[in-house]
Amino acid sequence: MSDAVTKRFVDLSHTVEHGMITYPGLPAPTVSDFLSRQESRAHYSPDTEFHIGRIEMVANTGTYLDTPFHRYPEGRDLSELPLEAMADLEGVVIRVLRSERAIGTEPFNGLDLCGKAVLVETGWSAHWATERYLSGHPYLTEGAALRLVAARAALVGIDSLNIDDTNDGRRPVHSLLLRAGIPIVEHMTGLSLLPARGFRFFAVPVKVKGLGSFPVRAFAQI
């Protein structure tokens, strides 16, 4: 059986919908028509119509990727981050399904994470689109971030509200990973569908100059 037949894709992204809330204090996206199908009929031949949509949103909406520019003005933005940093990465899932919110170094110890997309499964995505999702989320500690930087991870993702403890205004995990040039993907889902190893990871945003974050269609190829 060929590779084309045996390989499959797993979607790891939440759907962006009109009115949904990604993060407390950030506005929901507004999805509407710029040109409706009915309105478009005046511009084309009979029986021909098109739809042109409009979406208004902040860059941190849905499942999104943070580049170094999100934290540092001198860091690479969406237009400068190479595809190799976001696509066709060897993936590793770190499963941390427990009651403690703070995730330290222990789950990462003894693992070869160099050059890999390290995806942290906490199970928090089960609360997506509920009030529960918006507070009390699991997060990585500063020590865990130092471990990932030292291991030279290529990218770090999490299925949670934020990779940092939002009560810590320093945002040490964002600060350490993004200073090291390691992109972050937050608000992931579907990580339970992945094996711990043996998959390729992709999370490529639109190539926008001057932005540090943007939604992605994150997925894995198994």
WOSULDA-V357880 format. One record per backbone hydrogen bond with DSSP energy under -0.5 kcal/mol. NH is the residue of the N-H (numbers start at 1). CO is the residue of the C=O. If there is no record, write none. Layout:
NH:CO
NH:CO
This chain:
5:2
6:2
7:3
10:220
12:218
14:187
17:15
19:29
20:17
22:20
26:23
29:20
30:56
31:29
32:30
32:54
34:52
35:52
40:36
41:37
41:38
42:39
43:40
44:40
44:41
48:45
52:35
53:51
54:32
56:30
61:59
64:62
64:186
65:214
66:184
67:212
69:76
70:67
70:212
71:68
72:68
75:72
78:211
79:208
80:77
81:77
85:82
86:83
87:83
89:201
91:199
92:117
93:196
94:92
94:119
95:93
96:94
96:121
98:96
103:139
104:102
108:105
109:105
109:106
111:108
113:111
115:152
116:113
117:90
118:116
118:155
119:92
119:117
120:118
120:157
121:94
121:119
122:120
126:123
127:124
128:125
130:127
133:127
133:130
134:130
134:131
135:132
139:101
140:163
141:103
145:141
146:142
147:143
148:144
149:145
150:146
151:147
152:149
153:148
154:116
155:116
156:183
157:118
158:185
159:120
160:158
166:164
168:165
169:167
171:168
175:171
176:172
177:173
178:174
179:175
180:176
181:178
182:177
183:154
183:181
184:66
185:156
186:64
186:184
187:160
188:158
189:12
193:190
194:191
199:91
200:221
201:89
202:219
203:86
205:203
208:206
211:208
214:65
216:63
217:204
218:216
219:202
220:10
221:200
222:8
222:220
